[in-house]
Amino acid sequence: MTAQPLVTDEELYRRAKEGDRRAFETLYNRRHQGLYRYALHMSGNHAIAEEATHDAFLSLIQPASHFDPRLGTVEAYLYGAIRNMARRRRFSLSIEPLDEPAAAGDLLSELIGDEEASALHVAIRELPEAYRDAVILCDLEERTYEEAARIMRCPVGTIRSRLSRARGILAGRLASLRTRAEAAGD
């Protein structure tokens, strides 16, 4: 028995634009969860993340969509749409702690404790946009450097550089928080 080849996002998009609702549902089901988590990491708010994810899909399928398959993938377009919404709405600057860990069984929270995880999520949302995107995609979403580079439309070396700088900034901020916490405990 041979496996059916996976239909690409681009093929599903083409079919959806021609009116195939199942193609759109398949694309939505395939990409929704990852986009939602990304938007949640960017916003720190479940309702905003859901709205941003929904709006990204609407922007893809609307008649005046700016998606051009010659310029990139459907996946990169959807992530870019959420990044653009973050810029316009400035929801990425909402630094209230997440209502709950970013994902069920959030490994980060389990490893460093809820208080430090909350501080780290705040620090991540305060990073410059390019650094924040690299950290969210590679460290929180566990994407490869290659996948992150494709989504962010930049070279792999740029992703590595941004991650290095972002991790340095985050380490400094968390060390400062720990020092203050230790001083307050004395």
C-alpha positions in Angstrom: 0.0 0.0 0.0 1.5 3.4 -1.0 0.9 6.5 1.0 -0.9 9.3 -0.6 1.3 12.4 -1.1 0.6 15.2 1.3 -1.3 18.0 -0.4 0.7 21.2 0.0 -0.6 24.3 1.7 -0.3 26.1 -1.6 -2.5 23.5 -3.3 -5.1 23.7 -0.5 -5.0 27.5 -0.8 -5.6 27.3 -4.6 -8.5 25.0 -4.1 -10.0 27.1 -1.3 -9.8 30.2 -3.5 -11.8 28.3 -6.1 -14.5 27.6 -3.5 -13.5 24.3 -2.1 -14.5 24.5 1.6 -12.9 21.2 2.5 -9.5 22.5 1.2 -9.8 25.6 3.5 -10.9 23.4 6.5 -7.9 21.1 5.9 -5.5 24.1 5.7 -7.1 25.7 8.8 -6.9 22.5 10.8 -3.2 22.0 9.7 -2.0 25.4 10.6 -4.4 26.7 13.3 -2.7 25.3 16.4 0.8 26.5 15.6 -0.4 30.0 14.6 -2.5 30.2 17.7 0.4 29.3 19.9 2.6 31.9 18.1 0.0 34.6 18.5 -0.4 33.6 22.2 3.3 34.0 22.8 3.2 37.3 21.0 0.2 38.7 22.9 0.0 36.9 26.2 -3.8 36.8 25.9 -5.9 33.9 24.7 -8.7 36.0 23.2 -6.3 38.2 21.3 -4.4 35.1 20.0 -7.6 33.5 18.8 -8.7 36.7 17.1 -5.3 37.2 15.4 -5.3 33.6 14.2 -8.8 33.9 12.8 -7.9 37.2 11.1 -4.8 35.8 9.6 -6.8 33.1 7.8 -9.4 35.6 6.7 -6.7 37.8 5.2 -5.4 34.8 3.3 -8.8 33.8 1.8 -10.4 37.2 1.2 -10.7 38.3 -2.5 -8.2 41.1 -1.9 -5.6 38.9 -0.4 -2.0 40.0 -0.8 -0.7 36.4 -0.8 1.5 35.6 -3.8 2.8 32.1 -4.0 5.8 33.3 -6.0 7.0 35.3 -3.0 6.7 32.7 -0.3 4.7 29.9 1.3 1.2 30.0 2.7 2.7 29.2 6.1 5.1 32.2 6.0 2.2 34.5 4.9 0.1 33.4 7.8 2.9 33.9 10.4 3.7 37.3 8.7 0.0 38.3 9.0 0.1 37.7 12.7 3.4 39.7 13.0 1.8 42.5 11.1 -1.2 42.5 13.3 1.1 42.7 16.3 2.7 45.8 14.8 -0.6 47.5 14.0 -2.4 46.6 17.2 0.7 46.7 19.3 -0.6 43.6 21.1 2.9 42.3 21.4 3.5 45.0 24.0 0.8 43.6 26.3 3.0 42.3 29.1 0.5 41.0 31.5 1.4 37.4 32.5 -0.2 34.6 30.6 -3.4 33.3 32.1 -1.9 29.9 32.1 1.3 28.3 30.6 1.6 28.9 26.9 0.8 25.3 26.1 -0.5 22.3 28.1 2.5 20.7 29.8 4.7 23.7 29.0 8.2 22.3 29.5 9.6 25.7 30.2 7.3 26.2 33.2 8.0 22.7 34.5 11.8 23.3 34.3 12.1 26.7 35.8 8.9 27.2 37.9 5.8 29.2 37.1 7.1 32.5 38.5 10.3 32.5 36.5 8.4 31.2 33.4 6.0 34.1 33.7 8.9 36.6 34.0 10.6 34.9 31.0 7.4 35.2 28.9 7.2 38.9 29.8 10.9 39.4 28.9 10.4 37.6 25.6 7.4 39.9 24.7 9.7 42.9 25.5 12.4 41.8 23.1 12.8 43.6 19.7 10.5 42.1 17.2 13.1 40.2 15.1 14.6 38.6 18.2 11.3 37.8 19.7 10.1 36.0 16.6 13.3 33.9 16.5 12.9 32.9 20.2 9.2 32.1 19.8 9.7 30.0 16.7 12.9 28.2 17.7 12.9 28.0 21.5 9.2 28.0 22.3 7.7 26.4 19.2 10.7 24.1 18.7 11.0 25.0 15.0 14.3 24.3 13.2 16.5 27.2 12.2 15.6 26.3 8.6 11.9 26.4 9.3 12.2 29.7 11.2 14.2 31.2 8.4 11.6 30.2 5.8 8.8 31.6 8.0 10.7 34.9 8.7 12.0 35.1 5.1 15.6 35.5 6.1 18.9 33.5 6.0 19.5 30.7 8.5 22.6 32.6 9.7 20.4 35.6 10.6 18.2 33.3 12.7 21.2 32.0 14.5 22.5 35.5 15.2 19.2 36.8 16.4 18.8 33.8 18.7 22.2 34.4 20.2 21.6 38.0 20.8 18.1 37.4 22.2 19.3 34.7 24.5 22.0 37.1 25.8 19.4 39.8 26.5 17.1 37.3 28.2 19.8 35.9 30.4 20.8 39.4 31.5 17.2 40.3 32.3 16.5 37.1 34.2 19.8 37.4 36.1 18.8 40.9 37.1 15.4 39.6 38.3 17.0 36.8 40.3 19.4 39.3 42.0 16.5 41.5 42.9 14.5 38.6 44.2 17.5 37.4 46.3 18.0 40.9 47.7 14.4 41.2 48.7 14.5 37.8 50.4 17.4 38.9 52.7 
